[in-house]
């Protein structure tokens, strides 16, 4: 293939997520550097899931799709490995800017730019890591002299595979454990996924990225000099401010990375003891949000007993969305009502000691609580987070961390759900009296937390009005689930409206199929 089109870029992201899902545990198992906390595979998977889930308008070209992948990866980056992957995708996004074709020459430029960005993001770059694998891929791609994308990808992936094998001898920690670098392995997975897209499924890695690694299990003993991992997003910071922040954080701890998108937005990562100082340093540089703090002692203890989230959802589209976010799904059907036994069977089938259930509907919550009680008696620790809508369920999933202490994780999920105001648009089936007046059959009713607050004649106008009403109480993220009843243009109309009236607000819009209602809106 001479160049990658938009559908090919989407397929690459799908391949990468699928391969990382299968390879996650193997990569976690060899994670010994810089901290043996067994989470690199998980972090890479969560980062690529966020990249693949970033919305892009229908009919978008290759440049727009790649730019969306880069945005999503930065916003959803987990750990140092996720930060570096976000810079690889940023390199691609910058290389394809102005609708440049993603051919072999473009990929060479993208890898060179990614190499530079990744090394600048890390306060103390080290060889024998993902950085070494990325540089080898970039150098080989530039030296091959081809403009054919398939050939350049073949050369770059082969060089990455070779460089990965050499990482064992480059770091004492890897040599003692007899493993290759976990982050470097993840980059090989991504490059090999691209090679598979371009060469009809053919892989170049010595072992399929989907196969378990042959390395022995690594003993997970927290060996960092610091107790906490602190991550957050930073908006409005200049390149100079980000460089100053990187230096300040290096004085507080280690494993410092500050990675940007080229548009004054950054993801920040540090291992430290003084959580407050790490966050305050960011506040001095710009607007800090989406703060995530992990205590290493809890993280290592949780590796052997990861929690699983079970989400109750309606329809295939929502099922795919929640699955992509890492949840196990139980279908809420219309032909056969969901029963307590169905939920108990789903909870037991995931094979986890700790399970969090998201009912996503007020009518399902009592069933979930009954199922939780039955499962607890069977030796499974089950907690029901009372999400009243799928938008609240997605908000809870966004803060879910399976490596956090169970109590802290469920509290964080419950708080995120409770902080998400839920709106809904329903088409009236008949004339009725509401709190805001009489509606006629076919009118659109806008509801907030179950109460009718507006009546409109058009779904798109109603979506804009309801979003404005909900944002009047504050909010920085709007999640919209568009049902089958809504027009295809609703997402674009709402995006344009919010961009014009509230440019500071982030919007995530998803097709949701059979919702049982026209539109659902969540504001965080």
Secondary structure, 3 states (H helix, E strand, C coil): CCEECHHHHHHHHHHHHHHHHHHHHHHHHCCCCCCCCCCHHHHHHHHHHHHHHCCCCCCCCHHHHHHHHHHHHHHCCCHHHHHHHHHHHHHHHHHCHHHCCEEHHHHHHHHHHHHHHHHHHECCCCCCCHHHHHHHHHHHHHHCCCCCHHHHHHHHHHHHHHHHHHHHHHCHHHHHHCCCCHHHHHHHHHHHHHHHHHCCCCCCCCCCCCCCCCCCCCCCCCCCCCCEEEEEEEECCCHHHHHHHHHHHHHHEEEEEEEECCCCEEEEEEEECCHHHHHHHHHCCCEEEEEEEEEHHHHHHHHHHCEEEEEEECCHHHHHHHHHCCCEEEECCCCCCCCHHHHHHHHHHCCCCEEEEECCCHHHHHHHHHHHHHHHHCCCEEEEECCCCHHHHHHHHHHCCCCCCHHHHHHHHHHHHHCCEEEEEEECCCCEEECCEEECCCCEEEEECCEEEEEECCHHHHHHHHHHHHHCCCCCEEEEEEECCCCCCHHHHHHHHHHHHCCCCEEEEEEEECCCCCEEEEEC
